[in-house]
Amino acid sequence: MISVILAGGRGLRLWPESRQRRPKQLCKFVDNRSMLDHTIDRLINLGSSRIVVITSDDLRSTVQSLVRQRPTGEIKIDVLSEPVGKNTAPAVGLALAQSLHEIRDEVLGIFPADHHILDNQAFEESVQRAIKAARQGCVATIGITPNRPETGYGYIEKTKWEIASLDNVYQVNSFCEKPALDIAQTYLDSGAHMWNAGIYVAQGSTLLEEFSRYLPEIYENILKGLDGYISSYEHLPEISLDYGIAEKSDRMAVVPADFGWCDLGSWNALEDLHELDDNNNVICGDDVVALDSRNCVIKQCDKSIILFGVDQLLVVETDDVIFVSDRNRAQEIRSVVDTLHQMDRRDLL
């Protein structure tokens, strides 16, 4: 399998740790290693024949530097960059254009760079099921079994029927937008709905056929090869793989999975990565003292952080910023970034 890692996002809700020069996939939230490094490790252990990292032009040199610092003797890792952000469908087209002739007979796996996974063995088993489905002509995705009514994720609804000769692989009935809380509870109770992890596995030839069918403008430029594709990139439609292909295709299959998946989309998600202390605080850092303080999220870097008598705070320290917020407003951090843009505080972005 050729593994494609999508590493071009910005992660604005994780400001001030995630910045323009160091977005969240390059940040270190677990074991002092970047999320991109963790993703590469998983895909090497999975048995990938080659890895292609797709990022943005302004991050390309940083990502290449990270790849060069990895142990020698690993599999080949290519770094491709988008001339301009166009969402995930054109980004995947870069990998298809790069290996147009080779890719037809290969299974292609598409993985976000900014997810954390606790159970790597269960992850590998799920991807292997998806690979088997891909070899039967499916576009397979992995659905995460929900453990709470989550309004921040899209959902995948499976049918009742397993696909013939495949174990724990189901036809997709529908893709669902991020729901209101009452609908999310209904999804949880149904047993048929899973979180959409944005992972796709398909035979290269199948994926090319789906691009030809649903995104012909992108497909026609893929056929030009990598240089021709890049030269036309600015004129490609801006569309996600979810909207462009997955929600329309009749080849979709889903593998229900539970491998301790975490989409680090906001500071509150650190709860899934770190053990809570006795007062339900999430502490990420070695020099934090929380006295009579509860339900806080603390990310510490260099300075000592002491909390006393507070509740529901978010505290983030970086080398140049200390950010303090009501934890319950963590999803609104994008508005802080927007305000800093208006103030022309580029030093903080």
N, C-alpha and C positions, 0 to 999 in steps of 0.2 A: 504493500500500500504506500502510495505517495501521500504524505500528510501536509496539508496546507494550514498554516496558522495565520489567523486574521489578527493583526497587531497594529491597527491604525487608529484606534479609538482614543478619546481624550479623557474620559472619566472625570467630568467636571464636578460631580457630586462628591468626589473624594479630595477636592481642594481643601487645604493647601498642600497636601502631600503630592497629589497628582497635579502636574503643571504642564505647560506647553512643551517645555524642554525635557520633561520626565513624566509622561502620562502613566496611568496606574499600572499598565502591563510591565513597566520598567521599575515599578516601586517594589520595595521589600516589606511584605506584610507577614511572611512566615519563614522561619529558619534563616533569616538574613539573606535570602535569595529572591531575585525578581520573579514575578508571576510568569514572565516569558520563559525564564530558565526552568521553572517547574513544569511548564507545558512541554517544552522540548524534551525534558527528562522522561515524561510519561510516554511521549510518542516514540522515543527511541526504545524504551522498554517494551512497547507494544509491537515492535518489529518492523517499523517503517523502513522502507528501502531508501527513502529520501525525504527531506523536509524542505518546504518552501515557506518562508516567512513573508507575508505581505504587510507592508507598513506604508507610511506617508513619506514623501520626499524629504521633509525636514527632519525626520527621525531615522532616515536610512543609515547614516554614518554611525549613529549611536547604537542601533541594532546590530550593524556589522561588527562594531567593536565588542559588543556583548558576545556575539557568536565566536569571534576570534579568541576570546578569553576562555572558552570552554575547553575541556580536555582534548588533546590531540587523538587522532585515531577514530573519532566518532564518524557517523555517516555524513554524507554530504548535506550541507545546509545552505540553501540559496536564500538571498534576501532580494526581494523585488519591491518596488515602491510605486505608489500611485502619484502621478503628477498633480492630481487634485482629488479631493475626497469625493467619491461618487457612491458610497455605500457598498454593501457586501457583494452584490451580483457582479458589477464590473471588476471588483477586486479579485473575485474568484476567476474571472475571465483572464486576468494576468497569468495565473498559473496554467490555465488551459492553453493560452497562446504560446507560452514559453516552451511547452512540451507537446505541441499539437499532435505529432505523429506517435510519440511514445505513449501518450496518455490514454489513447483509445482502448488499449488492452490492459490498462492498469486500473486498480481500484483507487479512487481518490477519497481521502477523508478530509473534512473541513472542520476546523476546531478554533474557537475563540481563544485568545491568548490570556484572557483575564479571569479565568475561572479557577477555583480551587477544588480539589478532589481529595477526600480523606481515605477512601478505600480504592487503591489503585488496582488491586486484583479484580474487584467487581467491575471497575471501569473497563479493564481489558476484556473481561468476559462479555460485557455488553457490546463493545466495539466489534468483537469477533462475530457476534450474532448479526450485527449490522453488515459486516463484510459478506457473510453468507447470503444475506438478503440482496446485497448489491450485485452479487454474482448471478442472481436469478433475475436481474433486470429492474430491481426496485431502486428508488431513491430512499434510502433508509435514514431515519432520524432517531435520536434517543430522547425519550420522554422521562422526566424525573418524577418519581412517585411523590406527590405532595404530602407534607406532614402538618400543614397549616393552611388556612385560607389566605393566600397571598395575592395582593392586588398589584404587585409590581412586576409580575411576569405574564407573558402570554402562555396560553395553554394549548395542548394537543388532545383532541378527543379520539380515542381508538374505537374501532368496531368490536363486536363480540367475537369475531372470528380470527383465529390464527391463520397465517398464510401457510398453505400446504407445504409440508416437508420442512418447515422452519419452526424451531422451538422458541416460544415467547416472542414472536414477531407478529404484529397485527397490522391490518389495513388501517389507514388513517381515515377517520370520518370527517373531521374538520379541524381547522386551526382557529383559535379563539383569541380575540384581543384581550389586553389587560382588563380584568373585570372589576366591577364594584364589589365591595366586601360581601354583600349578600349573595351575589352570583358566585364569587370565589368559594363561599361555604357550600353552595350547591355542587360545584365542581368537586370539592373535596369529598362530599358525601356520596357522589355518584360512583366512584371507583373507576370511572372510564376516562378521567381527565388527568393529564400530566403536565408538568411545567415544560416549556419549550427551552431547551438548553442551547439551541443554535448550532448543534452538531449535525453534520450531514455526511453520509457515506454512499458513494455511487460508483459504478463503473464509468470510466472516462467517456466511453462511447455513449452511454446512457445520458450522462450530464450534457454532452454536446447536443444530443437529440432534443433534450428539454430546452436548452438555450435556443436552438433553432426554432422550436415550436412556440415558445412563449416570449423570448427576448431576441427576436431576429436581428435587431440592429446591433446588439452586442455580439451575437454569433457571427455575423458577417465580418466584423472586425477581428474576431478571434482567428478567423481563417487567414488573416494577413500575416500571422506570426507575431512574435513579441514586439519587434521594432515598429511594425505597422500598427499594431494594437495601441502601443503607447502614443504614437503620433496622433491617433484619433481619439484618445482618451477623453479629452476635454469636451468632446461633442457627444459622448455616450450618455444615455439616460441615467439619472440618479435614482437607484432603486435597490432594495434589499433582496437577498436570495429568498427570504420568506415570502414577500409579496410577489416577486417576479416569477418564481417557479413553484415553491413548496405549496402555496395555497391554491394553485391551479392544477398541478400535475395529478394524473390518475395513477401514478406509479408510487405514490408515497406509502411507506411502511414505517412503523414505529416500534422501537424496542423499549418496553417499560424497564426502568432501572432505578436502583437506589444505591449510590456509591458515595454518599456524603458530599453531594455537589453544592457548591456555593458560588453564586454569581456576585462578585464583590462590587455591587452597584452603588452602595452607600456606606457610610461609616457604621451604621447599625448592623451591617452584615458581618462585622468583625466578631460578633457574638457566635457565629458559626465556625470561626477559626481558632478562637482562644477560649480556654475554660474560664468560667465566671468565678470570681472570688466569693466569699461568704455573703457579701452584700450585693451580689448581682452586678458587680462592676466588671467591665471588659478592660483589661490592662495589657497594652502592647508596648513593652519597653522594660528596661531593667532598673530604672530609678524613679519609681512612683510610690508614693505613700498616700493611701486613701483612708482618712480618719473620719469615722462617723459619716461616711458618704456612701450613697447607694445609687444603683442603676445608671452609672456613668460609663462613658466610653473614653478611654485615655490612650492617645498615641504619643509616646515620648521618644525624643531623639537624643539630645545632648544635655539639656538642662534638667535638673531635678524638678519633679512636679509633686507638690503637696496639696491634697484636697482636704478640706475640713468642713463638715456639716452641710454638704450640698447633695442635691438629688437631681437626676436626669440631665446631667451636663455632658456635653461633648467637648473635649479638650484635645487639640492637636498642636504639637510643637514640631516645627521644622527648623532648618538652620537660619531662616530669616523671618519667620512668622510664628506668632502664637495666636491660635484661633480658639475662641470659646463661644459655645452656642447652646441653646436649649436642644437637648438630644432629640426631642420630638419634632424638631424642625430640620432634621438632617437632610430630608429630601429636598429642601428649599435652597441648598447651598449654591445651586446654579445661579440664583438671583444675586447672591453675593458677588460671584464672578462677573455677572453682567454689570453690576454697579462699579466694580473695579475697572472694567473696560471703559465705562462712561467717564470715570475719573482719570483715565489714561495712566493707570498704575501698572504699566507693563512689567515693572520690576517684581510685581506680585503675581503675575500670571504665568 
